Amino acid sequence: MMLDTDTVQDLYILKRITDEQLEAAVTDFLNDPKPSPRPLAEGVANNVCAIMAADPHAQGILAAEHSSEADIHAAVRTAILLAPVG
């Protein structure tokens, strides 16, 4: 069993979360940024809105007028990876 302090990135490195699952979480958030827990992998769900609200860098990228889609995608992906497992 993982400790509460483990990050999503830890699970990703251990291959318990796949690229496809991570990309689906990013796309799901970008298509519908509603605040609710969303499944990331079996037994793992995170509130991506709360993750984004707690990440000043990601907030800045989302708020900046000049941010490209690639910048926004990378900011959401990085914020998810650095988030604690929820």
C-alpha positions in Angstrom: 0.0 0.0 0.0 1.3 3.4 -0.9 1.8 6.1 1.8 -0.4 9.2 1.7 2.7 11.3 0.9 3.4 9.5 -2.5 2.9 11.6 -5.5 1.2 10.7 -8.8 4.7 10.8 -10.3 5.8 8.0 -8.0 2.9 5.8 -9.3 3.8 6.8 -12.8 7.5 5.8 -12.3 6.3 2.5 -10.9 4.1 2.0 -14.0 0.9 2.0 -11.9 -0.3 4.9 -13.9 0.2 4.8 -17.7 0.8 7.6 -20.2 -2.6 7.0 -21.5 -4.2 7.4 -18.1 -2.2 10.6 -17.4 -3.1 12.0 -20.8 -6.7 11.2 -20.3 -6.7 13.1 -17.0 -5.1 16.1 -18.6 -7.6 16.1 -21.5 -10.5 15.5 -19.2 -9.6 18.6 -17.1 -8.9 20.8 -20.1 -12.3 19.8 -21.7 -14.3 20.2 -18.5 -12.5 21.9 -15.6 -15.1 21.0 -12.9 -14.1 20.5 -9.3 -14.7 16.9 -8.4 -12.6 13.8 -7.9 -11.8 12.1 -11.2 -10.4 8.6 -11.6 -6.8 8.5 -12.7 -6.1 4.8 -12.3 -7.7 1.9 -10.5 -8.0 3.0 -6.9 -6.6 6.5 -7.6 -8.7 9.6 -8.0 -7.6 13.3 -7.8 -9.4 16.6 -7.9 -7.5 18.2 -10.7 -9.2 21.6 -10.1 -7.8 21.5 -6.5 -4.4 20.4 -7.8 -4.4 23.4 -10.2 -5.6 25.8 -7.6 -2.7 24.8 -5.3 0.0 25.2 -8.0 1.0 28.8 -8.6 3.1 28.0 -11.7 0.1 26.2 -13.3 -2.2 29.0 -12.3 0.1 31.5 -14.0 0.3 29.5 -17.2 -3.5 29.1 -17.3 -4.0 32.8 -16.7 -1.4 34.1 -19.1 -2.9 35.4 -22.4 0.2 34.2 -24.4 0.2 30.6 -23.1 0.1 28.1 -26.0 -2.0 24.9 -25.8 1.2 23.0 -25.4 2.2 25.2 -22.4 -1.2 24.7 -20.8 -1.1 21.0 -21.4 2.4 20.7 -19.9 1.4 22.8 -16.9 -1.6 20.6 -16.1 0.4 17.4 -16.7 3.2 18.6 -14.4 0.8 19.7 -11.7 -0.9 16.3 -11.7 2.4 14.4 -11.6 3.6 16.5 -8.6 0.3 16.2 -6.7 0.0 13.8 -3.8 -2.0 10.7 -4.4 -5.6 11.5 -3.4 
